[in-house]
Amino acid sequence: MSTSLDLSVYVILDRDFTAGRSLGEIAGAAIRGGATMLQLRDKSSDIHRFYADAAEVLGIARAAGVPLIINDRVDVALALDADGVHVGEDDLPVEATRRLVGPDRFVGASAGSVEAARAAIAAGADHLGVGPVYEARATKTDAGPPVGLALVHDIAAFSPIPVVGIGGITAENAGAVIAAGAAGVAVISAIGLAPDVERATRALIQSVGAVLEPPSQGGTNQ
């Protein structure tokens, strides 16, 4: 897809990481805080609940002009006309996902290695989620050991599509991920479990923005 996304602060919504709040509440607060993109992920609910959650979040996202990507479930993304799909290395292959969603929706792909990144790029992904960068909370039972900033840097150095760092990212370390070459950071628990979601999102925006758009140095001596 040719139209670019603002991936700088990519909030992943997960029913298991809301601290008792609704997904709609988390989505709305994250958007008010400046989230540039949302993804809905649910590895445990049945399809009816996932569909209902996705419909609710999509309504909130569309009203705010923020894209919503559906994790894994191409059928839900198509049924709701969501903005795209994200697939992991063990999900439906990127090439098949692209055929199903067509050229006008975004396809994100997880990459835990250089080889996986090259394969996803060749298959037609629009952006890559690289990680886990840091040791993360138990947000993914299938997550491997941390890959560190080096892999983010290595993939970003050759990738013609944007790279997003994911895994254990907070406002304190987000800047380092951007400095390594990422176009943005994806977060789950740092937002979903935050006591004040809007404030936590703003903190991430500030950390990322400080590196993506460094402040001017003022006048120069002649």
C-alpha positions in Angstrom: 0.0 0.0 0.0 1.5 3.3 -1.0 -0.1 5.6 1.5 2.1 5.9 4.5 1.2 5.3 8.2 2.4 7.3 11.2 3.8 4.4 13.2 5.5 6.5 15.8 3.3 5.4 18.8 1.5 2.2 17.9 -0.8 1.0 20.7 -1.8 -2.6 20.8 -5.0 -3.3 22.6 -5.5 -6.6 24.3 -8.4 -7.5 26.5 -6.0 -9.2 29.0 -4.1 -5.9 29.5 -6.7 -3.3 30.4 -6.5 -3.2 34.2 -10.3 -3.9 34.4 -11.2 -1.2 31.9 -13.0 -1.6 28.6 -11.1 -1.8 25.3 -13.0 1.2 24.2 -11.9 3.2 27.2 -8.3 2.3 26.6 -8.6 3.2 22.9 -10.2 6.5 23.5 -7.7 7.6 26.2 -4.7 6.4 24.0 -6.0 8.4 21.1 -6.4 11.5 23.3 -2.9 11.0 24.4 -1.7 11.1 20.8 -1.5 7.4 19.7 -0.9 7.4 16.0 -2.1 3.8 15.3 -4.1 1.1 17.0 -4.0 -2.7 16.7 -6.5 -5.0 18.3 -5.2 -8.4 19.5 -7.0 -11.2 21.2 -5.6 -14.7 21.6 -8.2 -16.0 23.9 -11.8 -14.8 23.2 -14.2 -16.4 20.8 -14.8 -14.9 17.4 -18.1 -13.3 18.4 -16.5 -11.4 21.3 -13.5 -10.4 19.1 -15.7 -9.1 16.4 -17.8 -7.1 18.8 -14.7 -5.6 20.4 -13.2 -4.8 17.0 -16.4 -3.1 15.9 -16.4 -0.9 19.0 -12.7 0.0 18.7 -13.0 0.7 15.0 -15.8 3.2 15.6 -13.7 5.1 18.1 -10.6 5.0 15.8 -12.5 6.1 12.7 -14.1 9.0 14.5 -10.6 10.2 15.5 -9.0 9.4 12.1 -6.6 6.9 13.6 -6.0 3.6 11.7 -7.0 0.3 13.3 -5.1 -2.9 12.4 -6.5 -6.3 13.3 -4.0 -8.9 14.6 -4.1 -12.2 12.8 -7.8 -12.3 11.9 -8.1 -11.4 8.3 -11.8 -12.4 8.3 -12.6 -9.8 11.0 -10.6 -7.1 9.3 -12.4 -7.7 6.0 -15.8 -8.0 7.6 -15.4 -4.6 9.4 -13.4 -2.9 6.6 -10.6 -2.3 9.1 -7.4 -0.6 7.8 -5.3 -3.7 7.8 -4.0 -6.8 9.4 -0.8 -7.8 11.3 0.4 -11.3 11.1 3.1 -13.1 13.1 5.7 -15.6 11.8 3.4 -18.5 12.8 0.2 -16.9 11.4 -1.2 -16.8 7.8 1.8 -16.0 5.5 2.2 -12.4 4.4 1.8 -13.3 0.7 -1.6 -15.0 1.4 -2.7 -12.2 3.7 -1.9 -9.6 1.0 -3.9 -11.6 -1.6 -6.9 -11.6 0.7 -6.9 -8.0 1.9 -5.8 -6.5 -1.5 -3.6 -3.5 -2.2 -5.6 -1.0 -0.3 -5.1 -2.3 3.3 -2.0 -2.3 5.3 -0.2 -5.6 6.1 2.2 -5.6 9.1 4.4 -8.6 9.8 6.4 -9.7 12.8 10.2 -10.3 12.3 12.4 -11.8 15.0 15.4 -12.2 12.7 17.0 -10.7 9.6 15.8 -13.7 7.5 12.2 -13.2 8.7 12.4 -9.5 7.8 13.7 -10.2 4.3 11.0 -12.8 3.7 8.2 -10.5 4.9 9.5 -7.6 2.8 9.6 -9.8 -0.3 6.1 -11.1 0.4 4.6 -7.6 0.4 4.5 -6.4 4.0 4.1 -2.7 4.5 5.9 -2.5 7.8 7.7 -4.8 10.3 7.3 -5.3 14.0 10.8 -6.3 15.3 11.2 -7.7 18.8 10.9 -8.4 21.5 13.5 -5.6 21.9 13.6 -5.8 25.7 12.5 -8.2 28.3 8.8 -7.8 28.4 5.9 -8.5 30.7 4.1 -11.7 29.9 2.1 -10.1 27.1 2.9 -12.9 24.6 3.3 -16.5 25.7 5.1 -17.3 22.4 7.6 -14.4 22.6 11.2 -15.4 22.3 14.2 -13.9 24.2 14.9 -10.2 23.7 16.6 -9.4 20.4 18.0 -6.1 21.6 18.5 -2.8 19.7 21.1 -4.4 17.4 18.5 -6.3 15.4 16.3 -3.2 15.1 19.3 -1.4 13.8 20.4 -4.1 11.4 16.9 -4.6 9.9 16.2 -0.9 9.6 19.5 -0.4 7.8 18.3 -2.4 4.8 14.6 -2.4 5.0 12.7 -0.4 2.4 9.6 -0.4 4.7 9.3 1.0 8.2 10.4 -0.9 11.3 8.6 -0.7 14.6 10.2 -1.9 17.8 8.1 -4.0 20.1 8.6 -5.7 23.5 9.3 -4.2 26.9 9.2 -0.7 25.5 8.4 2.2 27.9 8.7 6.0 27.9 12.2 5.6 29.4 13.6 3.4 26.6 11.5 4.3 23.6 14.0 7.0 22.5 16.8 4.4 22.2 14.6 2.3 19.9 14.0 5.2 17.6 17.7 6.1 17.6 18.4 2.5 16.5 16.5 3.2 13.3 12.9 2.3 14.2 10.1 4.5 12.7 8.0 3.9 15.9 7.4 1.8 19.0 4.6 -0.6 19.6 3.4 -1.0 23.2 0.9 -3.2 25.1 1.2 -3.2 28.8 2.9 0.2 29.0 -0.4 1.7 27.9 -3.0 -0.9 28.7 -1.9 -1.3 32.3 -1.0 2.3 33.0 -3.1 4.0 35.7 -3.5 7.0 33.4 -3.6 5.8 29.8 -3.7 9.3 28.3 -0.8 10.5 30.3 1.3 7.4 29.6 0.6 7.8 25.9 1.7 11.4 26.0 4.9 10.4 27.7 5.7 8.0 24.9 4.9 10.6 22.3 7.4 13.0 23.9 10.1 10.3 24.1 9.7 9.3 20.5 9.3 12.8 19.3 12.4 14.0 21.0 14.4 11.6 18.7 12.3 11.8 15.5 12.1 15.6 15.7 15.0 16.8 17.8 14.7 20.4 19.1 16.4 23.1 17.2 19.8 24.2 18.5 19.0 27.9 18.3 21.1 30.4 16.4 24.5 29.6 15.0 27.6 31.7 15.4 28.7 33.4 12.2 
